[in-house]
Each structure stands twice: as structure tokens, then as C-alpha cells.
């Protein structure tokens, strides 16, 4: 995998996290790791999708730890 592809994947992950944080109310993922990133190949371009929101919380939640 080239460095260009690696950087593009890192940017996809950052954009996904930014989208969650800018939601109203914002969502905090709390479990971002490689196993929670899905890779999709469309038209010979790999892209990353953030997944697994089992531990995600809104900052307004009463049980934030």
C-alpha cells in the first residue's frame, strides 16, 4: 500500500470522526481502533468507514466516565 493510499485512509477516518463530533448532539465514539474501521473498495479506490458504535455516547449522557 502506498503512502498516498495510507494518508487517504487516515483522512477518511478523521473525516468520519469529525462528522460524529459535529453532529447535534455530538457523538463520542470512545472505541476507535483498527478493528472498528471497515475498508471499502469502490472503483479501485480504498476508503475507510468508522463503525461499531456500541460504546458511543453523547457528551450530555449522565453516565460519561
C-alpha positions in Angstrom: 0.0 0.0 0.0 1.5 3.3 -1.0 1.9 6.3 1.4 -0.7 8.2 -0.7 -3.3 5.5 0.0 -2.4 5.3 3.7 -2.8 9.1 4.1 -6.1 8.9 2.2 -7.4 6.2 4.6 -6.2 8.2 7.6 -8.1 11.2 6.3 -11.2 9.1 5.7 -11.1 8.0 9.4 -10.5 11.6 10.6 -13.4 12.9 8.5 -15.7 10.2 9.9 -14.8 11.1 13.4 -15.2 14.8 12.7 -18.7 14.1 11.3 -19.6 12.4 14.5 -18.3 15.2 16.6 -20.1 17.9 14.6 -23.5 16.2 14.9 -26.1 17.8 17.0 -25.9 16.5 19.7 -22.3 15.3 19.1 -21.4 11.6 19.4 -18.2 10.5 21.1 -17.1 7.1 19.6 -14.9 6.0 22.6 -13.5 2.9 20.9 -11.7 3.9 17.8 -9.3 1.1 16.7 -8.4 -0.7 13.6 -11.0 -3.4 14.2 -13.7 -0.7 14.1 -12.8 0.6 10.7 -14.3 -1.0 7.6 -12.4 -0.8 4.4 -14.4 -0.4 1.1 -13.1 -0.8 -2.4 -15.1 1.2 -5.0 -13.7 1.7 -8.5 -10.2 0.7 -7.4 -10.1 3.2 -4.6 -9.9 2.1 -1.0 -11.9 4.2 1.6 -12.4 3.7 5.3 -15.7 3.8 7.2 -15.8 4.2 11.0 -18.1 1.5 12.6 -19.1 -0.2 15.9 -20.9 2.4 17.9 -21.5 0.1 20.9 -19.6 2.3 23.3 -20.5 5.7 21.8 -22.1 8.3 23.9 -23.4 11.8 23.7 -21.5 14.3 25.8 -24.8 15.1 27.6 -25.2 11.5 28.8 -25.4 11.1 32.5 -23.1 8.1 32.6 -20.0 9.6 30.9 -16.8 8.2 32.5 
